[in-house]
Each structure stands twice: as C-alpha cells, then as structure tokens.
Amino acid sequence: STAGSRKPEADPESVGMLTSMGFTAEQASAALQASNQSLERAADWLFSHADDLASAVQAVQSKASEGSRPVGAVDPSLSDGVGRYQLIGLISHVGKDTGCGHYVCHIRKDDRWVIYNDEKVALSAHPPFGLGYAYVYRRVDFAPCG
C-alpha cells in the first residue's frame, strides 16, 4: 500500500467521544473514515446506520482496503468551488395552521416579488422570507464548461 492510498488514522479524541456514546472503537473509526474525519458527521453516520451497523462498518473497511475513497467522501474532481446563489422563490402558508388555509408562492420576477395565490397574481410588497416552507435558489456565478 502506498502512502497516498493509506487511510488516515482516526483522531483518538474523536474515537473516545464516539465510544463514550456506546459505540465500539472499530465502529467509531469506520464512521470517522466514512465522514472525512468529521466528528459531527461521524456521529450522524453511526446513528443513520444503526439498523445494520456491522455491514456499514464492513463496507467502509472494504473500501479502505481497496484504496478507494471512503463512503460518502466527495470526489475532488467534481468540486466547482463555493457558489453564490440568489433567492428566486419561496412557498409559504396562509392560514392559522397547516390544517386550515393554503399555500402560496412568491417568485422574484424582474427584480420584484410576485405572489401567486390560486388564480390571483399580484405584486408582493413584503414577501414572508422568514416563514417559507421551501426556498428556490439560482446559482449566479456558474459558467458551464465547454
């Protein structure tokens, strides 16, 4: 095995934190490897694989022995950097609760906000940005290759 294909050693302090939560050192090390040594992501990985943790650990260990990237690791050749995004729409609810009322959509059009409320379409002077159920963004600094 070459130095470039060796798996990074898990931080003993991170392994200790995860084992204090009831996981074995082997499980903690595999989780850290699968999550690019991120303690928070490793804890999430362990809990999200709790139903079949033994198989998940074995899969990580198998990948490591093959010299490939850990499960869940990002392929660096796919990274196009940090992006900038602009909010172009949101869906919000009008009514006292989700059982009463309906959903409306606010869309940014020509640098103004428009509300779509069933058949009524009007300018939206004060869109409820903090009350959205779903937000739609457009990347503003993306230049496609080719």
N, CA, C and O atoms as a GROMACS GRO file, in nm:
protein
  584
    1SER      N    1   0.084  -0.119   0.000
    1SER     CA    2   0.000   0.000   0.000
    1SER      C    3   0.088   0.125   0.000
    1SER      O    4   0.182   0.134   0.079
    2THR      N    5   0.059   0.220  -0.087
    2THR     CA    6   0.139   0.342  -0.094
    2THR      C    7   0.088   0.443   0.006
    2THR      O    8  -0.024   0.430   0.056
    3ALA      N    9   0.168   0.543   0.034
    3ALA     CA   10   0.128   0.645   0.132
    3ALA      C   11   0.003   0.718   0.088
    3ALA      O   12  -0.077   0.757   0.173
    4GLY      N   13  -0.018   0.737  -0.041
    4GLY     CA   14  -0.134   0.810  -0.091
    4GLY      C   15  -0.263   0.733  -0.077
    4GLY      O   16  -0.370   0.793  -0.074
    5SER      N   17  -0.255   0.598  -0.068
    5SER     CA   18  -0.377   0.519  -0.061
    5SER      C   19  -0.407   0.474   0.081
    5SER      O   20  -0.511   0.410   0.103
    6ARG      N   21  -0.320   0.504   0.179
    6ARG     CA   22  -0.345   0.466   0.316
    6ARG      C   23  -0.458   0.548   0.374
    6ARG      O   24  -0.472   0.667   0.347
    7LYS      N   25  -0.539   0.480   0.457
    7LYS     CA   26  -0.648   0.554   0.521
    7LYS      C   27  -0.592   0.641   0.631
    7LYS      O   28  -0.498   0.599   0.700
    8PRO      N   29  -0.646   0.761   0.651
    8PRO     CA   30  -0.597   0.846   0.759
    8PRO      C   31  -0.636   0.783   0.893
    8PRO      O   32  -0.744   0.726   0.907
    9GLU      N   33  -0.546   0.794   0.990
    9GLU     CA   34  -0.575   0.742   1.123
    9GLU      C   35  -0.681   0.830   1.189
    9GLU      O   36  -0.679   0.952   1.177
   10ALA      N   37  -0.773   0.763   1.258
   10ALA     CA   38  -0.879   0.837   1.328
   10ALA      C   39  -0.818   0.908   1.450
   10ALA      O   40  -0.733   0.852   1.519
   11ASP      N   41  -0.862   1.027   1.476
   11ASP     CA   42  -0.818   1.105   1.591
   11ASP      C   43  -0.863   1.033   1.718
   11ASP      O   44  -0.982   1.009   1.737
   12PRO      N   45  -0.769   0.997   1.807
   12PRO     CA   46  -0.805   0.924   1.928
   12PRO      C   47  -0.910   0.996   2.014
   12PRO      O   48  -0.994   0.931   2.076
   13GLU      N   49  -0.904   1.128   2.018
   13GLU     CA   50  -1.002   1.203   2.096
   13GLU      C   51  -1.142   1.188   2.036
   13GLU      O   52  -1.240   1.174   2.109
   14SER      N   53  -1.152   1.191   1.903
   14SER     CA   54  -1.282   1.172   1.836
   14SER      C   55  -1.333   1.031   1.858
   14SER      O   56  -1.452   1.010   1.883
   15VAL      N   57  -1.243   0.932   1.849
   15VAL     CA   58  -1.282   0.793   1.875
   15VAL      C   59  -1.335   0.782   2.018
   15VAL      O   60  -1.436   0.717   2.043
   16GLY      N   61  -1.265   0.848   2.113
   16GLY     CA   62  -1.309   0.846   2.252
   16GLY      C   63  -1.447   0.906   2.272
   16GLY      O   64  -1.528   0.853   2.348
   17MET      N   65  -1.473   1.016   2.203
   17MET     CA   66  -1.606   1.080   2.214
   17MET      C   67  -1.714   0.984   2.165
   17MET      O   68  -1.820   0.971   2.228
   18LEU      N   69  -1.688   0.918   2.053
   18LEU     CA   70  -1.789   0.828   1.996
   18LEU      C   71  -1.805   0.701   2.079
   18LEU      O   72  -1.916   0.651   2.094
   19THR      N   73  -1.695   0.649   2.134
   19THR     CA   74  -1.707   0.530   2.219
   19THR      C   75  -1.779   0.564   2.349
   19THR      O   76  -1.844   0.478   2.408
   20SER      N   77  -1.768   0.688   2.395
   20SER     CA   78  -1.842   0.727   2.516
   20SER      C   79  -1.993   0.730   2.492
   20SER      O   80  -2.072   0.735   2.586
   21MET      N   81  -2.031   0.728   2.364
   21MET     CA   82  -2.173   0.724   2.328
   21MET      C   83  -2.223   0.581   2.313
   21MET      O   84  -2.339   0.558   2.279
   22GLY      N   85  -2.133   0.483   2.338
   22GLY     CA   86  -2.174   0.343   2.335
   22GLY      C   87  -2.131   0.266   2.212
   22GLY      O   88  -2.166   0.149   2.197
   23PHE      N   89  -2.056   0.328   2.123
   23PHE     CA   90  -2.008   0.259   2.003
   23PHE      C   91  -1.870   0.199   2.030
   23PHE      O   92  -1.799   0.245   2.120
   24THR      N   93  -1.834   0.097   1.953
   24THR     CA   94  -1.702   0.037   1.969
   24THR      C   95  -1.599   0.125   1.899
   24THR      O   96  -1.633   0.210   1.816
   25ALA      N   97  -1.473   0.104   1.932
   25ALA     CA   98  -1.365   0.179   1.868
   25ALA      C   99  -1.362   0.149   1.717
   25ALA      O  100  -1.335   0.238   1.637
   26GLU      N  101  -1.391   0.025   1.680
   26GLU     CA  102  -1.394  -0.011   1.537
   26GLU      C  103  -1.505   0.065   1.464
   26GLU      O  104  -1.484   0.116   1.354
   27GLN      N  105  -1.622   0.071   1.526
   27GLN     CA  106  -1.734   0.145   1.466
   27GLN      C  107  -1.702   0.292   1.457
   27GLN      O  108  -1.730   0.356   1.355
   28ALA      N  109  -1.644   0.348   1.562
   28ALA     CA  110  -1.610   0.491   1.564
   28ALA      C  111  -1.507   0.522   1.457
   28ALA      O  112  -1.520   0.621   1.386
   29SER      N  113  -1.405   0.439   1.444
   29SER     CA  114  -1.300   0.462   1.343
   29SER      C  115  -1.358   0.455   1.202
   29SER      O  116  -1.324   0.537   1.117
   30ALA      N  117  -1.447   0.358   1.177
   30ALA     CA  118  -1.509   0.345   1.045
   30ALA      C  119  -1.596   0.467   1.015
   30ALA      O  120  -1.596   0.518   0.903
   31ALA      N  121  -1.670   0.513   1.115
   31ALA     CA  122  -1.756   0.629   1.096
   31ALA      C  123  -1.673   0.753   1.064
   31ALA      O  124  -1.709   0.832   0.977
   32LEU      N  125  -1.564   0.770   1.135
   32LEU     CA  126  -1.477   0.886   1.109
   32LEU      C  127  -1.416   0.877   0.970
   32LEU      O  128  -1.404   0.978   0.900
   33GLN      N  129  -1.378   0.758   0.930
   33GLN     CA  130  -1.323   0.739   0.796
   33GLN      C  131  -1.429   0.770   0.690
   33GLN      O  132  -1.400   0.833   0.589
   34ALA      N  133  -1.552   0.725   0.713
   34ALA     CA  134  -1.660   0.746   0.616
   34ALA      C  135  -1.702   0.891   0.608
   34ALA      O  136  -1.763   0.933   0.510
   35SER      N  137  -1.671   0.969   0.711
   35SER     CA  138  -1.716   1.108   0.717
   35SER      C  139  -1.601   1.207   0.707
   35SER      O  140  -1.612   1.321   0.753
   36ASN      N  141  -1.491   1.163   0.648
   36ASN     CA  142  -1.376   1.251   0.627
   36ASN      C  143  -1.326   1.312   0.758
   36ASN      O  144  -1.288   1.429   0.763
   37GLN      N  145  -1.328   1.230   0.864
   37GLN     CA  146  -1.276   1.266   0.997
   37GLN      C  147  -1.357   1.374   1.069
   37GLN      O  148  -1.307   1.434   1.164
   38SER      N  149  -1.480   1.399   1.026
   38SER     CA  150  -1.566   1.497   1.092
   38SER      C  151  -1.642   1.428   1.206
   38SER      O  152  -1.718   1.334   1.182
   39LEU      N  153  -1.621   1.473   1.329
   39LEU     CA  154  -1.685   1.412   1.445
   39LEU      C  155  -1.837   1.420   1.436
   39LEU      O  156  -1.906   1.321   1.462
   40GLU      N  157  -1.892   1.537   1.401
   40GLU     CA  158  -2.037   1.552   1.392
   40GLU      C  159  -2.096   1.461   1.285
   40GLU      O  160  -2.197   1.394   1.307
   41ARG      N  161  -2.032   1.459   1.167
   41ARG     CA  162  -2.081   1.373   1.059
   41ARG      C  163  -2.066   1.226   1.094
   41ARG      O  164  -2.148   1.144   1.055
   42ALA      N  165  -1.959   1.191   1.169
   42ALA     CA  166  -1.940   1.052   1.210
   42ALA      C  167  -2.051   1.007   1.304
   42ALA      O  168  -2.103   0.896   1.290
   43ALA      N  169  -2.089   1.092   1.399
   43ALA     CA  170  -2.198   1.059   1.490
   43ALA      C  171  -2.327   1.040   1.412
   43ALA      O  172  -2.402   0.945   1.437
   44ASP      N  173  -2.354   1.129   1.318
   44ASP     CA  174  -2.472   1.115   1.234
   44ASP      C  175  -2.466   0.985   1.154
   44ASP      O  176  -2.567   0.915   1.141
   45TRP      N  177  -2.348   0.952   1.099
   45TRP     CA  178  -2.330   0.831   1.021
   45TRP      C  179  -2.362   0.709   1.106
   45TRP      O  180  -2.431   0.618   1.060
   46LEU      N  181  -2.312   0.706   1.229
   46LEU     CA  182  -2.337   0.592   1.318
   46LEU      C  183  -2.486   0.574   1.345
   46LEU      O  184  -2.537   0.463   1.337
   47PHE      N  185  -2.554   0.682   1.378
   47PHE     CA  186  -2.696   0.672   1.408
   47PHE      C  187  -2.779   0.639   1.284
   47PHE      O  188  -2.879   0.568   1.293
   48SER      N  189  -2.738   0.691   1.169
   48SER     CA  190  -2.816   0.664   1.047
   48SER      C  191  -2.792   0.523   0.994
   48SER      O  192  -2.870   0.475   0.912
   49HIS      N  193  -2.686   0.454   1.041
   49HIS     CA  194  -2.661   0.316   1.002
   49HIS      C  195  -2.687   0.218   1.116
   49HIS      O  196  -2.642   0.104   1.111
   50ALA      N  197  -2.757   0.262   1.219
   50ALA     CA  198  -2.778   0.181   1.339
   50ALA      C  199  -2.849   0.049   1.310
   50ALA      O  200  -2.825  -0.050   1.379
   51ASP      N  201  -2.936   0.045   1.209
   51ASP     CA  202  -3.011  -0.077   1.180
   51ASP      C  203  -2.920  -0.191   1.134
   51ASP      O  204  -2.949  -0.307   1.161
   52ASP      N  205  -2.811  -0.158   1.066
   52ASP     CA  206  -2.718  -0.261   1.019
   52ASP      C  207  -2.577  -0.206   1.024
   52ASP      O  208  -2.508  -0.197   0.922
   53LEU      N  209  -2.535  -0.170   1.144
   53LEU     CA  210  -2.406  -0.105   1.164
   53LEU      C  211  -2.289  -0.196   1.125
   53LEU      O  212  -2.189  -0.149   1.071
   54ALA      N  213  -2.302  -0.324   1.152
   54ALA     CA  214  -2.193  -0.418   1.120
   54ALA      C  215  -2.164  -0.418   0.970
   54ALA      O  216  -2.048  -0.416   0.928
   55SER      N  217  -2.269  -0.422   0.888
   55SER     CA  218  -2.250  -0.422   0.742
   55SER      C  219  -2.193  -0.290   0.694
   55SER      O  220  -2.109  -0.287   0.603
   56ALA      N  221  -2.237  -0.180   0.754
   56ALA     CA  222  -2.187  -0.048   0.713
   56ALA      C  223  -2.039  -0.034   0.747
   56ALA      O  224  -1.962   0.019   0.667
   57VAL      N  225  -2.000  -0.081   0.863
   57VAL     CA  226  -1.858  -0.076   0.903
   57VAL      C  227  -1.776  -0.162   0.809
   57VAL      O  228  -1.668  -0.122   0.765
   58GLN      N  229  -1.827  -0.281   0.778
   58GLN     CA  230  -1.756  -0.371   0.688
   58GLN      C  231  -1.740  -0.307   0.549
   58GLN      O  232  -1.635  -0.322   0.487
   59ALA      N  233  -1.841  -0.237   0.501
   59ALA     CA  234  -1.833  -0.172   0.370
   59ALA      C  235  -1.725  -0.065   0.369
   59ALA      O  236  -1.651  -0.052   0.271
   60VAL      N  237  -1.715   0.012   0.477
   60VAL     CA  238  -1.612   0.116   0.487
   60VAL      C  239  -1.474   0.051   0.488
   60VAL      O  240  -1.383   0.096   0.419
   61GLN      N  241  -1.460  -0.054   0.567
   61GLN     CA  242  -1.331  -0.122   0.576
   61GLN      C  243  -1.292  -0.185   0.443
   61GLN      O  244  -1.174  -0.184   0.407
   62SER      N  245  -1.390  -0.239   0.369
   62SER     CA  246  -1.362  -0.299   0.238
   62SER      C  247  -1.315  -0.192   0.139
   62SER      O  248  -1.221  -0.214   0.064
   63LYS      N  249  -1.382  -0.078   0.141
   63LYS     CA  250  -1.343   0.032   0.052
   63LYS      C  251  -1.202   0.078   0.084
   63LYS      O  252  -1.124   0.107  -0.006
   64ALA      N  253  -1.169   0.085   0.212
   64ALA     CA  254  -1.036   0.130   0.254
   64ALA      C  255  -0.929   0.033   0.208
   64ALA      O  256  -0.820   0.074   0.166
   65SER      N  257  -0.959  -0.097   0.215
   65SER     CA  258  -0.859  -0.195   0.175
   65SER      C  259  -0.839  -0.195   0.024
   65SER      O  260  -0.734  -0.237  -0.026
   66GLU      N  261  -0.940  -0.149  -0.050
   66GLU     CA  262  -0.927  -0.138  -0.196
   66GLU      C  263  -0.856  -0.010  -0.236
   66GLU      O  264  -0.823   0.008  -0.353
   67GLY      N  265  -0.832   0.080  -0.141
   67GLY     CA  266  -0.764   0.206  -0.171
   67GLY      C  267  -0.854   0.309  -0.235
   67GLY      O  268  -0.804   0.406  -0.292
   68SER      N  269  -0.986   0.292  -0.227
   68SER     CA  270  -1.078   0.390  -0.286
   68SER      C  271  -1.120   0.492  -0.181
   68SER      O  272  -1.085   0.479  -0.063
   69ARG      N  273  -1.196   0.592  -0.223
   69ARG     CA  274  -1.243   0.696  -0.131
   69ARG      C  275  -1.340   0.636  -0.031
   69ARG      O  276  -1.412   0.541  -0.063
   70PRO      N  277  -1.344   0.691   0.090
   70PRO     CA  278  -1.440   0.644   0.189
   70PRO      C  279  -1.583   0.668   0.142
   70PRO      O  280  -1.610   0.756   0.060
   71VAL      N  281  -1.673   0.586   0.195
   71VAL     CA  282  -1.815   0.602   0.164
   71VAL      C  283  -1.858   0.743   0.202
   71VAL      O  284  -1.830   0.787   0.314
   72GLY      N  285  -1.925   0.814   0.113
   72GLY     CA  286  -1.974   0.948   0.141
   72GLY      C  287  -1.874   1.058   0.114
   72GLY      O  288  -1.908   1.175   0.128
   73ALA      N  289  -1.751   1.023   0.077
   73ALA     CA  290  -1.650   1.126   0.052
   73ALA      C  291  -1.678   1.191  -0.084
   73ALA      O  292  -1.726   1.126  -0.176
   74VAL      N  293  -1.647   1.318  -0.094
   74VAL     CA  294  -1.669   1.394  -0.216
   74VAL      C  295  -1.552   1.374  -0.311
   74VAL      O  296  -1.436   1.382  -0.271
   75ASP      N  297  -1.583   1.347  -0.437
   75ASP     CA  298  -1.480   1.333  -0.539
   75ASP      C  299  -1.427   1.472  -0.570
   75ASP      O  300  -1.503   1.556  -0.620
   76PRO      N  301  -1.298   1.501  -0.542
   76PRO     CA  302  -1.246   1.636  -0.563
   76PRO      C  303  -1.254   1.682  -0.708
   76PRO      O  304  -1.256   1.802  -0.734
   77SER      N  305  -1.259   1.591  -0.802
   77SER     CA  306  -1.267   1.633  -0.943
   77SER      C  307  -1.405   1.688  -0.977
   77SER      O  308  -1.423   1.750  -1.082
   78LEU      N  309  -1.503   1.666  -0.888
   78LEU     CA  310  -1.639   1.716  -0.913
   78LEU      C  311  -1.665   1.851  -0.848
   78LEU      O  312  -1.769   1.912  -0.873
   79SER      N  313  -1.573   1.898  -0.767
   79SER     CA  314  -1.594   2.023  -0.697
   79SER      C  315  -1.575   2.141  -0.791
   79SER      O  316  -1.474   2.150  -0.862
   80ASP      N  317  -1.669   2.230  -0.793
   80ASP     CA  318  -1.657   2.350  -0.876
   80ASP      C  319  -1.648   2.475  -0.789
   80ASP      O  320  -1.676   2.586  -0.834
   81GLY      N  321  -1.608   2.456  -0.664
   81GLY     CA  322  -1.585   2.569  -0.576
   81GLY      C  323  -1.710   2.614  -0.503
   81GLY      O  324  -1.818   2.557  -0.518
   82VAL      N  325  -1.692   2.718  -0.425
   82VAL     CA  326  -1.802   2.776  -0.349
   82VAL      C  327  -1.886   2.861  -0.444
   82VAL      O  328  -1.832   2.940  -0.522
   83GLY      N  329  -2.015   2.843  -0.438
   83GLY     CA  330  -2.104   2.918  -0.528
   83GLY      C  331  -2.174   3.032  -0.459
   83GLY      O  332  -2.183   3.036  -0.336
   84ARG      N  333  -2.226   3.124  -0.538
   84ARG     CA  334  -2.311   3.232  -0.488
   84ARG      C  335  -2.450   3.207  -0.545
   84ARG      O  336  -2.465   3.173  -0.662
   85TYR      N  337  -2.550   3.225  -0.462
   85TYR     CA  338  -2.687   3.196  -0.501
   85TYR      C  339  -2.778   3.314  -0.473
   85TYR      O  340  -2.751   3.395  -0.383
   86GLN      N  341  -2.884   3.324  -0.550
   86GLN     CA  342  -2.984   3.429  -0.531
   86GLN      C  343  -3.119   3.362  -0.508
   86GLN      O  344  -3.157   3.270  -0.581
   87LEU      N  345  -3.190   3.407  -0.407
   87LEU     CA  346  -3.324   3.356  -0.381
   87LEU      C  347  -3.416   3.402  -0.493
   87LEU      O  348  -3.425   3.521  -0.522
   88ILE      N  349  -3.486   3.307  -0.556
   88ILE     CA  350  -3.577   3.344  -0.665
   88ILE      C  351  -3.721   3.301  -0.638
   88ILE      O  352  -3.811   3.333  -0.716
   89GLY      N  353  -3.743   3.230  -0.529
   89GLY     CA  354  -3.880   3.191  -0.499
   89GLY      C  355  -3.893   3.128  -0.362
   89GLY      O  356  -3.795   3.077  -0.307
   90LEU      N  357  -4.013   3.131  -0.308
   90LEU     CA  358  -4.040   3.062  -0.182
   90LEU      C  359  -4.187   3.026  -0.177
   90LEU      O  360  -4.272   3.091  -0.238
   91ILE      N  361  -4.215   2.921  -0.103
   91ILE     CA  362  -4.353   2.876  -0.081
   91ILE      C  363  -4.383   2.897   0.066
   91ILE      O  364  -4.306   2.856   0.153
   92SER      N  365  -4.495   2.961   0.093
   92SER     CA  366  -4.534   2.985   0.232
   92SER      C  367  -4.680   2.944   0.250
   92SER      O  368  -4.750   2.916   0.153
   93HIS      N  369  -4.723   2.941   0.374
   93HIS     CA  370  -4.860   2.900   0.407
   93HIS      C  371  -4.938   3.019   0.459
   93HIS      O  372  -4.888   3.098   0.540
   94VAL      N  373  -5.061   3.031   0.412
   94VAL     CA  374  -5.152   3.134   0.459
   94VAL      C  375  -5.265   3.063   0.535
   94VAL      O  376  -5.334   2.979   0.479
   95GLY      N  377  -5.282   3.098   0.661
   95GLY     CA  378  -5.384   3.034   0.743
   95GLY      C  379  -5.332   3.014   0.884
   95GLY      O  380  -5.213   3.031   0.911
   96LYS      N  381  -5.424   2.979   0.976
   96LYS     CA  382  -5.384   2.969   1.116
   96LYS      C  383  -5.299   2.847   1.145
   96LYS      O  384  -5.219   2.850   1.239
   97ASP      N  385  -5.312   2.738   1.068
   97ASP     CA  386  -5.226   2.622   1.082
   97ASP      C  387  -5.231   2.541   0.952
   97ASP      O  388  -5.306   2.575   0.861
   98THR      N  389  -5.150   2.435   0.944
   98THR     CA  390  -5.142   2.360   0.818
   98THR      C  391  -5.271   2.286   0.785
   98THR      O  392  -5.290   2.244   0.671
   99GLY      N  393  -5.360   2.270   0.882
   99GLY     CA  394  -5.488   2.205   0.855
   99GLY      C  395  -5.593   2.303   0.804
   99GLY      O  396  -5.701   2.263   0.762
  100CYS      N  397  -5.561   2.430   0.808
  100CYS     CA  398  -5.656   2.534   0.768
  100CYS      C  399  -5.581   2.639   0.690
  100CYS      O  400  -5.485   2.697   0.740
  101GLY      N  401  -5.623   2.666   0.569
  101GLY     CA  402  -5.556   2.765   0.485
  101GLY      C  403  -5.500   2.699   0.361
  101GLY      O  404  -5.542   2.589   0.324
  102HIS      N  405  -5.405   2.765   0.296
  102HIS     CA  406  -5.344   2.707   0.177
  102HIS      C  407  -5.206   2.765   0.153
  102HIS      O  408  -5.165   2.861   0.219
  103TYR      N  409  -5.136   2.707   0.059
  103TYR     CA  410  -5.001   2.750   0.028
  103TYR      C  411  -5.000   2.849  -0.087
  103TYR      O  412  -5.082   2.840  -0.179
  104VAL      N  413  -4.908   2.944  -0.080
  104VAL     CA  414  -4.890   3.042  -0.188
  104VAL      C  415  -4.743   3.045  -0.226
  104VAL      O  416  -4.656   3.000  -0.152
  105CYS      N  417  -4.717   3.098  -0.343
  105CYS     CA  418  -4.581   3.103  -0.393
  105CYS      C  419  -4.542   3.248  -0.423
  105CYS      O  420  -4.620   3.323  -0.480
  106HIS      N  421  -4.422   3.285  -0.383
  106HIS     CA  422  -4.366   3.417  -0.412
  106HIS      C  423  -4.248   3.395  -0.507
  106HIS      O  424  -4.157   3.319  -0.476
  107ILE      N  425  -4.251   3.461  -0.620
  107ILE     CA  426  -4.146   3.446  -0.722
  107ILE      C  427  -4.083   3.582  -0.750
  107ILE      O  428  -4.152   3.683  -0.762
  108ARG      N  429  -3.951   3.582  -0.762
  108ARG     CA  430  -3.879   3.705  -0.800
  108ARG      C  431  -3.884   3.714  -0.952
  108ARG      O  432  -3.837   3.625  -1.023
  109LYS      N  433  -3.942   3.824  -1.001
  109LYS     CA  434  -3.955   3.844  -1.145
  109LYS      C  435  -3.916   3.988  -1.177
  109LYS      O  436  -3.977   4.082  -1.126
  110ASP      N  437  -3.814   4.005  -1.261
  110ASP     CA  438  -3.766   4.140  -1.298
  110ASP      C  439  -3.734   4.223  -1.174
  110ASP      O  440  -3.773   4.340  -1.165
  111ASP      N  441  -3.664   4.164  -1.078
  111ASP     CA  442  -3.622   4.229  -0.954
  111ASP      C  443  -3.738   4.277  -0.867
  111ASP      O  444  -3.721   4.366  -0.783
  112ARG      N  445  -3.856   4.219  -0.887
  112ARG     CA  446  -3.971   4.245  -0.800
  112ARG      C  447  -4.027   4.112  -0.757
  112ARG      O  448  -4.010   4.010  -0.825
  113TRP      N  449  -4.095   4.112  -0.644
  113TRP     CA  450  -4.156   3.989  -0.594
  113TRP      C  451  -4.304   3.985  -0.631
  113TRP      O  452  -4.375   4.084  -0.616
  114VAL      N  453  -4.348   3.870  -0.679
  114VAL     CA  454  -4.486   3.849  -0.721
  114VAL      C  455  -4.542   3.732  -0.640
  114VAL      O  456  -4.476   3.630  -0.622
  115ILE      N  457  -4.666   3.749  -0.592
  115ILE     CA  458  -4.732   3.641  -0.518
  115ILE      C  459  -4.832   3.571  -0.610
  115ILE      O  460  -4.910   3.635  -0.680
  116TYR      N  461  -4.826   3.439  -0.608
  116TYR     CA  462  -4.920   3.356  -0.685
  116TYR      C  463  -5.008   3.287  -0.581
  116TYR      O  464  -4.964   3.199  -0.508
  117ASN      N  465  -5.134   3.328  -0.576
  117ASN     CA  466  -5.230   3.280  -0.478
  117ASN      C  467  -5.351   3.229  -0.554
  117ASN      O  468  -5.443   3.305  -0.584
  118ASP      N  469  -5.350   3.100  -0.584
  118ASP     CA  470  -5.452   3.037  -0.669
  118ASP      C  471  -5.458   3.112  -0.803
  118ASP      O  472  -5.360   3.113  -0.877
  119GLU      N  473  -5.572   3.174  -0.835
  119GLU     CA  474  -5.583   3.244  -0.962
  119GLU      C  475  -5.542   3.390  -0.952
  119GLU      O  476  -5.533   3.459  -1.053
  120LYS      N  477  -5.516   3.438  -0.831
  120LYS     CA  478  -5.476   3.576  -0.811
  120LYS      C  479  -5.323   3.589  -0.818
  120LYS      O  480  -5.250   3.517  -0.749
  121VAL      N  481  -5.277   3.680  -0.902
  121VAL     CA  482  -5.134   3.709  -0.916
  121VAL      C  483  -5.118   3.859  -0.894
  121VAL      O  484  -5.184   3.939  -0.960
  122ALA      N  485  -5.029   3.897  -0.801
  122ALA     CA  486  -5.012   4.038  -0.769
  122ALA      C  487  -4.870   4.064  -0.722
  122ALA      O  488  -4.797   3.971  -0.686
  123LEU      N  489  -4.831   4.192  -0.722
  123LEU     CA  490  -4.703   4.228  -0.666
  123LEU      C  491  -4.705   4.199  -0.515
  123LEU      O  492  -4.807   4.219  -0.449
  124SER      N  493  -4.594   4.152  -0.464
  124SER     CA  494  -4.583   4.120  -0.322
  124SER      C  495  -4.489   4.222  -0.259
  124SER      O  496  -4.367   4.214  -0.276
  125ALA      N  497  -4.546   4.316  -0.185
  125ALA     CA  498  -4.467   4.424  -0.126
  125ALA      C  499  -4.375   4.373  -0.015
  125ALA      O  500  -4.263   4.423   0.000
  126HIS      N  501  -4.420   4.276   0.061
  126HIS     CA  502  -4.342   4.225   0.174
  126HIS      C  503  -4.351   4.072   0.180
  126HIS      O  504  -4.425   4.018   0.261
  127PRO      N  505  -4.275   4.003   0.094
  127PRO     CA  506  -4.278   3.857   0.098
  127PRO      C  507  -4.234   3.806   0.235
  127PRO      O  508  -4.145   3.865   0.297
  128PRO      N  509  -4.294   3.698   0.284
  128PRO     CA  510  -4.262   3.645   0.418
  128PRO      C  511  -4.136   3.558   0.415
  128PRO      O  512  -4.145   3.436   0.431
  129PHE      N  513  -4.019   3.620   0.394
  129PHE     CA  514  -3.894   3.545   0.377
  129PHE      C  515  -3.864   3.451   0.494
  129PHE      O  516  -3.810   3.343   0.473
  130GLY      N  517  -3.899   3.490   0.613
  130GLY     CA  518  -3.870   3.406   0.729
  130GLY      C  519  -3.972   3.298   0.755
  130GLY      O  520  -3.954   3.218   0.847
  131LEU      N  521  -4.077   3.292   0.677
  131LEU     CA  522  -4.185   3.196   0.702
  131LEU      C  523  -4.202   3.095   0.589
  131LEU      O  524  -4.307   3.030   0.580
  132GLY      N  525  -4.103   3.080   0.505
  132GLY     CA  526  -4.115   2.987   0.392
  132GLY      C  527  -4.105   2.842   0.435
  132GLY      O  528  -4.036   2.808   0.531
  133TYR      N  529  -4.176   2.757   0.362
  133TYR     CA  530  -4.166   2.613   0.381
  133TYR      C  531  -4.063   2.556   0.286
  133TYR      O  532  -3.998   2.456   0.317
  134ALA      N  533  -4.047   2.618   0.170
  134ALA     CA  534  -3.949   2.574   0.071
  134ALA      C  535  -3.895   2.699   0.002
  134ALA      O  536  -3.969   2.794  -0.026
  135TYR      N  537  -3.765   2.697  -0.026
  135TYR     CA  538  -3.698   2.811  -0.090
  135TYR      C  539  -3.633   2.762  -0.218
  135TYR      O  540  -3.581   2.651  -0.224
  136VAL      N  541  -3.635   2.846  -0.322
  136VAL     CA  542  -3.574   2.812  -0.450
  136VAL      C  543  -3.464   2.914  -0.479
  136VAL      O  544  -3.487   3.035  -0.475
  137TYR      N  545  -3.345   2.863  -0.508
  137TYR     CA  546  -3.230   2.949  -0.536
  137TYR      C  547  -3.178   2.921  -0.676
  137TYR      O  548  -3.197   2.813  -0.732
  138ARG      N  549  -3.112   3.022  -0.733
  138ARG     CA  550  -3.045   3.010  -0.862
  138ARG      C  551  -2.899   3.047  -0.840
  138ARG      O  552  -2.869   3.148  -0.776
  139ARG      N  553  -2.810   2.965  -0.893
  139ARG     CA  554  -2.669   2.997  -0.881
  139ARG      C  555  -2.638   3.112  -0.976
  139ARG      O  556  -2.673   3.106  -1.094
  140VAL      N  557  -2.573   3.216  -0.925
  140VAL     CA  558  -2.549   3.336  -1.005
  140VAL      C  559  -2.408   3.346  -1.058
  140VAL      O  560  -2.379   3.433  -1.140
  141ASP      N  561  -2.317   3.258  -1.015
  141ASP     CA  562  -2.179   3.268  -1.063
  141ASP      C  563  -2.135   3.143  -1.138
  141ASP      O  564  -2.015   3.115  -1.145
  142PHE      N  565  -2.229   3.069  -1.194
  142PHE     CA  566  -2.196   2.944  -1.261
  142PHE      C  567  -2.174   2.968  -1.411
  142PHE      O  568  -2.257   3.030  -1.478
  143ALA      N  569  -2.065   2.917  -1.461
  143ALA     CA  570  -2.037   2.922  -1.605
  143ALA      C  571  -2.017   2.778  -1.651
  143ALA      O  572  -1.917   2.716  -1.615
  144PRO      N  573  -2.109   2.722  -1.730
  144PRO     CA  574  -2.096   2.582  -1.772
  144PRO      C  575  -1.969   2.560  -1.853
  144PRO      O  576  -1.925   2.647  -1.928
  145CYS      N  577  -1.912   2.441  -1.835
  145CYS     CA  578  -1.791   2.405  -1.910
  145CYS      C  579  -1.825   2.382  -2.058
  145CYS      O  580  -1.937   2.344  -2.092
  146GLY      N  581  -1.726   2.406  -2.143
  146GLY     CA  582  -1.744   2.372  -2.284
  146GLY      C  583  -1.781   2.483  -2.365
  146GLY      O  584  -1.799   2.468  -2.486
   0.00000   0.00000   0.00000
